[in-house]
Every structure is written in C-alpha cells, then in structure tokens.
C-alpha cells in the first residue's frame, strides 16, 4: 500500500504520544465538528471512562486472565484517535 510506504518509516515527523495528543487539538474532527473541547480532552475522557467502567481490568499488577482485558486496555482509550493527526499532513479524515 502506498500509505504504509509513506508513513510506515515514520519519517514525516517524529513525536511523543503527548505531542501527538497536543497536535490533535489543532484538528477539527469532521465526525464531530460541533464539539467545543479539545480532541485531547476526548482521549483522556475515553481512557477515564474505560477505567471507571472496568476498574478491575488493566492494572499492571493484575495477571492476565481470559476474563480480564489486557493490561493496556485503558491505554487504548487514550490512543484510539491518534491516527487522526495524519489529517494535519494532508490525509483525508
């Protein structure tokens, strides 16, 4: 795929997760254009919502069990929209 060749090497721009979350705040999300709070807030809100809904899942001290979510479950809530930063580099939303 041309996109994986272009973006796979991560040569466009290197940034930390926190920098990417901050960069998302510059984006008006076409899927939710009327929201008046930053996209990073949505990311934290999602992660916190997962933590509240599943407080017994995803703690680093929990052994993985088939009935528990992986340790990274809450982190996925934080990261789920990071790919949208590509819209700031010319990719369509």
MOPAC internal coordinates of N, CA, C and O (Angstrom, degrees):
PM7 1SCF
backbone

  N    0.0000 0     0.00 0     0.00 0    0    0    0
  C    1.4559 1     0.00 0     0.00 0    1    0    0
  C    1.5205 1   109.89 1     0.00 0    2    1    0
  O    1.2310 1   119.96 1   -41.24 1    3    2    1
  N    1.3010 1   117.68 1   138.76 1    3    2    1
  C    1.4641 1   120.16 1   179.78 1    5    3    2
  C    1.5236 1   113.19 1   -61.75 1    6    5    3
  O    1.2310 1   119.92 1   143.87 1    7    6    5
  N    1.3549 1   117.76 1   -36.13 1    7    6    5
  C    1.4638 1   119.85 1  -178.87 1    9    7    6
  C    1.5226 1   111.63 1   -65.71 1   10    9    7
  O    1.2310 1   119.82 1   139.33 1   11   10    9
  N    1.3168 1   117.95 1   -40.67 1   11   10    9
  C    1.4632 1   118.58 1   179.89 1   13   11   10
  C    1.5294 1   110.24 1   -67.37 1   14   13   11
  O    1.2310 1   120.25 1   147.71 1   15   14   13
  N    1.3252 1   117.13 1   -32.29 1   15   14   13
  C    1.4671 1   119.54 1   176.26 1   17   15   14
  C    1.5299 1   110.47 1   -68.19 1   18   17   15
  O    1.2310 1   120.81 1   142.63 1   19   18   17
  N    1.3332 1   116.06 1   -37.37 1   19   18   17
  C    1.4622 1   119.99 1  -178.50 1   21   19   18
  C    1.5235 1   112.47 1   -76.44 1   22   21   19
  O    1.2310 1   120.47 1   134.79 1   23   22   21
  N    1.3342 1   116.70 1   -45.21 1   23   22   21
  C    1.4628 1   120.15 1  -173.16 1   25   23   22
  C    1.5243 1   114.03 1  -100.80 1   26   25   23
  O    1.2310 1   120.01 1   160.86 1   27   26   25
  N    1.3158 1   117.59 1   -19.14 1   27   26   25
  C    1.4595 1   121.72 1  -178.21 1   29   27   26
  C    1.5177 1   114.26 1   -55.18 1   30   29   27
  O    1.2310 1   119.65 1   135.25 1   31   30   29
  N    1.3287 1   118.28 1   -44.75 1   31   30   29
  C    1.4699 1   119.21 1  -179.66 1   33   31   30
  C    1.5294 1   114.27 1   -71.84 1   34   33   31
  O    1.2310 1   120.28 1   173.77 1   35   34   33
  N    1.3438 1   117.08 1    -6.23 1   35   34   33
  C    1.4708 1   121.64 1  -179.21 1   37   35   34
  C    1.5282 1   111.50 1    56.05 1   38   37   35
  O    1.2310 1   120.80 1  -139.46 1   39   38   37
  N    1.3128 1   116.07 1    40.54 1   39   38   37
  C    1.4609 1   120.18 1  -178.02 1   41   39   38
  C    1.5252 1   112.90 1   -95.16 1   42   41   39
  O    1.2310 1   119.71 1   171.01 1   43   42   41
  N    1.3232 1   118.16 1    -8.99 1   43   42   41
  C    1.4510 1   121.12 1  -179.46 1   45   43   42
  C    1.5284 1   110.52 1   -66.70 1   46   45   43
  O    1.2310 1   121.68 1   131.62 1   47   46   45
  N    1.3088 1   114.39 1   -48.38 1   47   46   45
  C    1.4649 1   120.51 1   179.73 1   49   47   46
  C    1.5200 1   107.87 1  -165.69 1   50   49   47
  O    1.2310 1   120.14 1   -43.74 1   51   50   49
  N    1.2963 1   117.34 1   136.26 1   51   50   49
  C    1.4550 1   121.19 1   175.56 1   53   51   50
  C    1.5235 1   107.76 1  -104.01 1   54   53   51
  O    1.2310 1   121.65 1   -42.99 1   55   54   53
  N    1.3466 1   114.45 1   137.01 1   55   54   53
  C    1.4593 1   119.23 1  -179.41 1   57   55   54
  C    1.5148 1   108.87 1  -155.08 1   58   57   55
  O    1.2310 1   121.08 1   -20.92 1   59   58   57
  N    1.2884 1   115.53 1   159.08 1   59   58   57
  C    1.4580 1   120.67 1   174.97 1   61   59   58
  C    1.5292 1   109.06 1   -78.86 1   62   61   59
  O    1.2310 1   120.60 1   -10.96 1   63   62   61
  N    1.3069 1   116.46 1   169.04 1   63   62   61
  C    1.4570 1   120.95 1   176.09 1   65   63   62
  C    1.5255 1   109.66 1   -61.05 1   66   65   63
  O    1.2310 1   120.34 1   138.40 1   67   66   65
  N    1.3063 1   116.95 1   -41.60 1   67   66   65
  C    1.4666 1   119.90 1  -179.97 1   69   67   66
  C    1.5303 1   110.86 1   -64.00 1   70   69   67
  O    1.2310 1   120.25 1   140.36 1   71   70   69
  N    1.3279 1   117.12 1   -39.64 1   71   70   69
  C    1.4647 1   119.78 1   177.17 1   73   71   70
  C    1.5322 1   110.68 1   -64.63 1   74   73   71
  O    1.2310 1   120.30 1   140.53 1   75   74   73
  N    1.3265 1   117.04 1   -39.47 1   75   74   73
  C    1.4653 1   120.76 1   178.26 1   77   75   74
  C    1.5313 1   110.63 1   -64.84 1   78   77   75
  O    1.2310 1   120.37 1   139.13 1   79   78   77
  N    1.3319 1   116.90 1   -40.87 1   79   78   77
  C    1.4690 1   119.70 1   177.14 1   81   79   78
  C    1.5325 1   110.97 1   -62.17 1   82   81   79
  O    1.2310 1   120.48 1   138.40 1   83   82   81
  N    1.3201 1   116.69 1   -41.60 1   83   82   81
  C    1.4586 1   120.57 1   177.76 1   85   83   82
  C    1.5285 1   110.90 1   -65.80 1   86   85   83
  O    1.2310 1   120.38 1   141.53 1   87   86   85
  N    1.3288 1   116.88 1   -38.47 1   87   86   85
  C    1.4563 1   121.13 1   179.16 1   89   87   86
  C    1.5309 1   111.22 1   -64.52 1   90   89   87
  O    1.2310 1   120.51 1   145.88 1   91   90   89
  N    1.3229 1   116.64 1   -34.12 1   91   90   89
  C    1.4667 1   120.58 1   177.19 1   93   91   90
  C    1.5222 1   112.32 1   -58.28 1   94   93   91
  O    1.2310 1   120.73 1   152.63 1   95   94   93
  N    1.3212 1   116.21 1   -27.37 1   95   94   93
  C    1.4595 1   119.64 1  -179.10 1   97   95   94
  C    1.5287 1   112.70 1   -66.24 1   98   97   95
  O    1.2310 1   119.85 1   163.48 1   99   98   97
  N    1.3245 1   117.90 1   -16.52 1   99   98   97
  C    1.4644 1   122.16 1   177.34 1  101   99   98
  C    1.5274 1   112.00 1   -82.56 1  102  101   99
  O    1.2310 1   120.54 1   170.02 1  103  102  101
  N    1.3174 1   116.57 1    -9.98 1  103  102  101
  C    1.4535 1   122.26 1  -174.32 1  105  103  102
  C    1.5228 1   111.50 1   -96.34 1  106  105  103
  O    1.2310 1   120.81 1   -46.07 1  107  106  105
  N    1.3227 1   116.05 1   133.93 1  107  106  105
  C    1.4579 1   120.77 1   169.14 1  109  107  106
  C    1.5207 1   105.50 1   -93.82 1  110  109  107
  O    1.2310 1   120.77 1   -68.45 1  111  110  109
  N    1.3044 1   116.13 1   111.55 1  111  110  109
  C    1.4569 1   122.09 1  -175.75 1  113  111  110
  C    1.5238 1   109.68 1   -72.03 1  114  113  111
  O    1.2310 1   120.34 1   -63.01 1  115  114  113
  N    1.3262 1   116.96 1   116.99 1  115  114  113
  C    1.4655 1   121.14 1  -178.14 1  117  115  114
  C    1.5267 1   112.09 1   -62.67 1  118  117  115
  O    1.2310 1   120.41 1   155.03 1  119  118  117
  N    1.3196 1   116.81 1   -24.97 1  119  118  117
  C    1.4640 1   119.18 1  -179.90 1  121  119  118
  C    1.5238 1   111.98 1   -77.83 1  122  121  119
  O    1.2310 1   120.22 1   166.43 1  123  122  121
  N    1.3200 1   117.19 1   -13.57 1  123  122  121
  C    1.4655 1   121.47 1  -179.28 1  125  123  122
  C    1.5327 1   109.92 1  -152.26 1  126  125  123
  O    1.2310 1   119.57 1  -118.14 1  127  126  125
  N    1.3425 1   118.42 1    61.86 1  127  126  125
  C    1.4736 1   120.75 1  -172.06 1  129  127  126
  C    1.5231 1   115.25 1   -70.38 1  130  129  127
  O    1.2310 1   119.61 1   163.95 1  131  130  129
  N    1.3258 1   118.35 1   -16.05 1  131  130  129
  C    1.4667 1   120.41 1  -176.32 1  133  131  130
  C    1.5212 1   113.80 1   -90.70 1  134  133  131
  O    1.2310 1   120.20 1  -178.99 1  135  134  133
  N    1.2982 1   117.22 1     1.01 1  135  134  133
  C    1.4614 1   120.77 1   179.75 1  137  135  134
  C    1.5243 1   108.66 1   -72.28 1  138  137  135
  O    1.2310 1   120.84 1   -48.00 1  139  138  137
  N    1.3121 1   116.01 1   132.00 1  139  138  137
  C    1.4623 1   119.65 1  -176.96 1  141  139  138
  C    1.5285 1   113.37 1  -105.45 1  142  141  139
  O    1.2310 1   120.27 1  -159.53 1  143  142  141
  N    1.3220 1   117.09 1    20.47 1  143  142  141
  C    1.4595 1   119.52 1   174.39 1  145  143  142
  C    1.5234 1   108.72 1  -124.33 1  146  145  143
  O    1.2310 1   119.88 1   -22.12 1  147  146  145
  N    1.3285 1   117.84 1   157.88 1  147  146  145
  C    1.4628 1   121.59 1  -174.74 1  149  147  146
  C    1.5346 1   112.95 1   -62.94 1  150  149  147
  O    1.2310 1   121.01 1   -28.22 1  151  150  149
  N    1.3175 1   115.68 1   151.78 1  151  150  149
  C    1.4583 1   121.10 1   177.26 1  153  151  150
  C    1.5272 1   111.94 1   -61.97 1  154  153  151
  O    1.2310 1   120.36 1   148.28 1  155  154  153
  N    1.3249 1   116.91 1   -31.72 1  155  154  153
  C    1.4654 1   119.25 1   178.44 1  157  155  154
  C    1.5355 1   109.98 1   -64.21 1  158  157  155
  O    1.2310 1   120.49 1   145.17 1  159  158  157
  N    1.3168 1   116.66 1   -34.83 1  159  158  157
  C    1.4597 1   120.52 1   177.36 1  161  159  158
  C    1.5262 1   110.20 1   -61.41 1  162  161  159
  O    1.2310 1   120.87 1   138.71 1  163  162  161
  N    1.3236 1   115.94 1   -41.29 1  163  162  161
  C    1.4671 1   120.46 1   177.20 1  165  163  162
  C    1.5287 1   110.44 1   -60.57 1  166  165  163
  O    1.2310 1   120.42 1   139.69 1  167  166  165
  N    1.3233 1   116.79 1   -40.31 1  167  166  165
  C    1.4663 1   120.37 1  -179.91 1  169  167  166
  C    1.5327 1   110.73 1   -62.93 1  170  169  167
  O    1.2310 1   120.48 1   132.89 1  171  170  169
  N    1.3297 1   116.69 1   -47.11 1  171  170  169
  C    1.4653 1   120.23 1   178.27 1  173  171  170
  C    1.5296 1   111.03 1   -65.66 1  174  173  171
  O    1.2310 1   120.78 1   141.39 1  175  174  173
  N    1.3153 1   116.11 1   -38.61 1  175  174  173
  C    1.4576 1   121.13 1   179.09 1  177  175  174
  C    1.5345 1   110.72 1   -61.83 1  178  177  175
  O    1.2310 1   120.73 1   138.43 1  179  178  177
  N    1.3212 1   116.21 1   -41.57 1  179  178  177
  C    1.4609 1   120.65 1   178.94 1  181  179  178
  C    1.5187 1   110.96 1   -65.48 1  182  181  179
  O    1.2310 1   120.41 1   133.46 1  183  182  181
  N    1.3275 1   116.83 1   -46.54 1  183  182  181
  C    1.4620 1   120.41 1   179.46 1  185  183  182
  C    1.5322 1   111.12 1   -61.16 1  186  185  183
  O    1.2310 1   120.55 1   137.52 1  187  186  185
  N    1.3088 1   116.56 1   -42.48 1  187  186  185
  C    1.4656 1   120.53 1   179.22 1  189  187  186
  C    1.5242 1   110.66 1   -67.31 1  190  189  187
  O    1.2310 1   120.30 1   142.15 1  191  190  189
  N    1.3208 1   117.03 1   -37.85 1  191  190  189
  C    1.4614 1   120.14 1   177.26 1  193  191  190
  C    1.5215 1   111.97 1   -61.94 1  194  193  191
  O    1.2310 1   120.69 1   139.21 1  195  194  193
  N    1.3098 1   116.29 1   -40.79 1  195  194  193
  C    1.4712 1   120.40 1   176.80 1  197  195  194
  C    1.5230 1   110.19 1   -65.01 1  198  197  195
  O    1.2310 1   120.85 1   137.24 1  199  198  197
  N    1.3387 1   115.97 1   -42.76 1  199  198  197
  C    1.4663 1   119.27 1   179.97 1  201  199  198
  C    1.5221 1   110.94 1   -62.18 1  202  201  199
  O    1.2310 1   120.35 1   137.69 1  203  202  201
  N    1.3253 1   116.93 1   -42.31 1  203  202  201
  C    1.4680 1   120.05 1  -179.97 1  205  203  202
  C    1.5226 1   111.74 1   -68.44 1  206  205  203
  O    1.2310 1   120.38 1   139.98 1  207  206  205
  N    1.3173 1   116.87 1   -40.02 1  207  206  205
  C    1.4655 1   120.66 1  -178.98 1  209  207  206
  C    1.5228 1   111.84 1   -71.91 1  210  209  207
  O    1.2310 1   120.77 1   152.26 1  211  210  209
  N    1.3208 1   116.13 1   -27.74 1  211  210  209
  C    1.4688 1   120.94 1  -176.02 1  213  211  210
  C    1.5279 1   110.06 1  -134.39 1  214  213  211
  O    1.2310 1   119.65 1  -116.66 1  215  214  213
  N    1.3278 1   118.27 1    63.34 1  215  214  213
  C    1.4702 1   119.95 1  -175.89 1  217  215  214
  C    1.5218 1   113.57 1   -65.63 1  218  217  215
  O    1.2310 1   120.36 1   159.36 1  219  218  217
  N    1.3222 1   116.92 1   -20.64 1  219  218  217
  C    1.4661 1   119.97 1  -178.43 1  221  219  218
  C    1.5203 1   112.12 1   -92.56 1  222  221  219
  O    1.2310 1   120.28 1  -175.82 1  223  222  221
  N    1.3092 1   117.07 1     4.18 1  223  222  221
  C    1.4614 1   119.97 1  -176.93 1  225  223  222
  C    1.5171 1   110.39 1  -117.56 1  226  225  223
  O    1.2310 1   121.68 1   -37.85 1  227  226  225
  N    1.3021 1   114.39 1   142.15 1  227  226  225
  C    1.4438 1   119.06 1   171.27 1  229  227  226
  C    1.5083 1   116.45 1    88.20 1  230  229  227
  O    1.2310 1   119.31 1  -173.22 1  231  230  229
  N    1.3258 1   118.92 1     6.78 1  231  230  229
  C    1.4629 1   119.20 1   176.85 1  233  231  230
  C    1.5146 1   109.28 1   -77.39 1  234  233  231
  O    1.2310 1   120.48 1   -36.28 1  235  234  233
  N    1.3068 1   116.69 1   143.72 1  235  234  233
  C    1.4632 1   121.29 1  -177.85 1  237  235  234
  C    1.5225 1   111.97 1   -61.57 1  238  237  235
  O    1.2310 1   119.97 1   155.04 1  239  238  237
  N    1.3318 1   117.67 1   -24.96 1  239  238  237
  C    1.4618 1   120.34 1  -178.00 1  241  239  238
  C    1.5217 1   112.99 1   -85.55 1  242  241  239
  O    1.2310 1   120.10 1   168.76 1  243  242  241
  N    1.3357 1   117.42 1   -11.24 1  243  242  241
  C    1.4658 1   120.70 1  -179.53 1  245  243  242
  C    1.5205 1   110.80 1   -77.73 1  246  245  243
  O    1.2310 1   120.25 1   -47.44 1  247  246  245
  N    1.3129 1   117.12 1   132.56 1  247  246  245
  C    1.4642 1   117.91 1   172.37 1  249  247  246
  C    1.5242 1   108.97 1   -72.98 1  250  249  247
  O    1.2310 1   119.95 1   -36.80 1  251  250  249
  N    1.3300 1   117.70 1   143.20 1  251  250  249
  C    1.4705 1   117.88 1   179.49 1  253  251  250
  C    1.5206 1   111.18 1   -67.67 1  254  253  251
  O    1.2310 1   120.71 1   -49.44 1  255  254  253
  N    1.2976 1   116.24 1   130.56 1  255  254  253
  C    1.4563 1   123.02 1   177.14 1  257  255  254
  C    1.5195 1   108.30 1  -129.07 1  258  257  255
  O    1.2310 1   119.92 1   -24.31 1  259  258  257
  N    1.3146 1   117.76 1   155.69 1  259  258  257
  C    1.4640 1   118.73 1   179.34 1  261  259  258
  C    1.5300 1   113.56 1   -59.40 1  262  261  259
  O    1.2310 1   119.99 1   154.96 1  263  262  261
  N    1.3230 1   117.63 1   -25.04 1  263  262  261
  C    1.4662 1   120.25 1  -177.91 1  265  263  262
  C    1.5199 1   112.49 1   -90.73 1  266  265  263
  O    1.2310 1   120.06 1   172.54 1  267  266  265
  N    1.3235 1   117.49 1    -7.46 1  267  266  265
  C    1.4614 1   121.01 1   179.81 1  269  267  266
  C    1.5158 1   110.44 1  -103.85 1  270  269  267
  O    1.2310 1   121.07 1   -28.13 1  271  270  269
  N    1.3077 1   115.56 1   151.87 1  271  270  269
  C    1.4575 1   119.79 1   172.61 1  273  271  270
  C    1.5186 1   108.39 1   -73.76 1  274  273  271
  O    1.2310 1   120.47 1   -23.42 1  275  274  273
  N    1.3107 1   116.70 1   156.58 1  275  274  273
  C    1.4718 1   118.98 1   177.85 1  277  275  274
  C    1.5253 1   111.42 1   -60.42 1  278  277  275
  O    1.2310 1   121.04 1   -15.89 1  279  278  277
  N    1.3187 1   115.62 1   164.11 1  279  278  277
  C    1.4587 1   121.08 1  -178.75 1  281  279  278
  C    1.5286 1   112.27 1   -58.98 1  282  281  279
  O    1.2310 1   120.09 1   154.49 1  283  282  281
  N    1.2999 1   117.43 1   -25.51 1  283  282  281
  C    1.4529 1   120.89 1  -175.50 1  285  283  282
  C    1.5264 1   112.93 1   -91.62 1  286  285  283
  O    1.2310 1   119.52 1  -169.13 1  287  286  285
  N    1.3036 1   118.52 1    10.87 1  287  286  285
  C    1.4622 1   121.97 1  -175.29 1  289  287  286
  C    1.5300 1   112.69 1   -55.38 1  290  289  287
  O    1.2310 1   119.69 1   133.07 1  291  290  289
  N    1.3159 1   118.20 1   -46.93 1  291  290  289
  C    1.4658 1   121.17 1  -179.12 1  293  291  290
  C    1.5277 1   110.57 1   -67.97 1  294  293  291
  O    1.2310 1   120.73 1   144.25 1  295  294  293
  N    1.3174 1   116.21 1   -35.75 1  295  294  293
  C    1.4561 1   120.94 1  -179.88 1  297  295  294
  C    1.5241 1   111.57 1   -62.86 1  298  297  295
  O    1.2310 1   120.23 1   144.10 1  299  298  297
  N    1.3168 1   117.17 1   -35.90 1  299  298  297
  C    1.4633 1   120.81 1   178.25 1  301  299  298
  C    1.5244 1   110.37 1   -59.57 1  302  301  299
  O    1.2310 1   120.06 1   141.34 1  303  302  301
  N    1.3157 1   117.49 1   -38.66 1  303  302  301
  C    1.4598 1   120.74 1   176.88 1  305  303  302
  C    1.5139 1   112.37 1   -60.18 1  306  305  303
  O    1.2310 1   120.78 1   143.06 1  307  306  305
  N    1.3283 1   116.11 1   -36.94 1  307  306  305
  C    1.4617 1   120.62 1   179.37 1  309  307  306
  C    1.5273 1   111.11 1   -71.61 1  310  309  307
  O    1.2310 1   120.48 1   142.01 1  311  310  309
  N    1.3141 1   116.70 1   -37.99 1  311  310  309
  C    1.4667 1   121.50 1  -171.32 1  313  311  310
  C    1.5226 1   114.67 1   -93.35 1  314  313  311
  O    1.2310 1   119.42 1   173.41 1  315  314  313
  N    1.3097 1   118.71 1    -6.59 1  315  314  313
  C    1.4635 1   121.04 1  -166.37 1  317  315  314
  C    1.5306 1   115.40 1   -59.46 1  318  317  315
  O    1.2310 1   118.83 1   156.78 1  319  318  317
  N    1.3018 1   119.84 1   -23.22 1  319  318  317
  C    1.4672 1   121.59 1  -178.70 1  321  319  318
  C    1.5254 1   113.91 1  -108.25 1  322  321  319
  O    1.2310 1   119.25 1  -172.78 1  323  322  321
  N    1.3206 1   119.04 1     7.22 1  323  322  321
  C    1.4599 1   120.06 1  -174.49 1  325  323  322
  C    1.5234 1   113.56 1   -60.63 1  326  325  323
  O    1.2310 1   120.06 1   151.19 1  327  326  325
  N    1.3220 1   117.48 1   -28.81 1  327  326  325
  C    1.4605 1   119.73 1   178.70 1  329  327  326
  C    1.5160 1   113.20 1   -61.54 1  330  329  327
  O    1.2310 1   120.56 1   161.18 1  331  330  329
  N    1.3132 1   116.53 1   -18.82 1  331  330  329
  C    1.4648 1   119.90 1   179.90 1  333  331  330
  C    1.5239 1   112.95 1   -66.95 1  334  333  331
  O    1.2310 1   119.64 1   164.71 1  335  334  333
  N    1.3204 1   118.29 1   -15.29 1  335  334  333
  C    1.4712 1   119.42 1   177.52 1  337  335  334
  C    1.5285 1   110.40 1   -61.88 1  338  337  335
  O    1.2310 1   119.82 1   156.99 1  339  338  337
  N    1.3319 1   117.95 1   -23.01 1  339  338  337
  C    1.4644 1   120.60 1   178.66 1  341  339  338
  C    1.5242 1   111.51 1   -61.95 1  342  341  339
  O    1.2310 1   119.94 1   155.57 1  343  342  341
  N    1.3232 1   117.73 1   -24.43 1  343  342  341
  C    1.4618 1   120.23 1   175.92 1  345  343  342
  C    1.5185 1   111.42 1   -63.35 1  346  345  343
  O    1.2310 1   120.30 1   152.31 1  347  346  345
  N    1.3178 1   117.03 1   -27.69 1  347  346  345
  C    1.4647 1   120.76 1   177.90 1  349  347  346
  C    1.5221 1   111.88 1   -74.78 1  350  349  347
  O    1.2310 1   120.53 1   168.67 1  351  350  349
  N    1.3256 1   116.59 1   -11.33 1  351  350  349
  C    1.4588 1   122.28 1   178.99 1  353  351  350
  C    1.5295 1   111.63 1  -111.83 1  354  353  351
  O    1.2310 1   120.59 1  -159.83 1  355  354  353
  N    1.3427 1   116.47 1    20.17 1  355  354  353
  C    1.4397 1   120.26 1   173.26 1  357  355  354
  C    1.5166 1   117.28 1   101.23 1  358  357  355
  O    1.2310 1   119.66 1   175.26 1  359  358  357
  N    1.3080 1   118.26 1    -4.74 1  359  358  357
  C    1.4636 1   119.97 1   178.11 1  361  359  358
  C    1.5341 1   109.53 1   -79.68 1  362  361  359
  O    1.2310 1   120.18 1   -35.70 1  363  362  361
  N    1.3088 1   117.26 1   144.30 1  363  362  361
  C    1.4657 1   118.21 1   177.27 1  365  363  362
  C    1.5229 1   111.49 1   -70.07 1  366  365  363
  O    1.2310 1   121.06 1   -28.12 1  367  366  365
  N    1.3240 1   115.57 1   151.88 1  367  366  365
  C    1.4527 1   119.70 1   176.06 1  369  367  366
  C    1.4802 1   106.77 1   -78.13 1  370  369  367
  O    1.2310 1   120.10 1   180.00 1  371  370  369

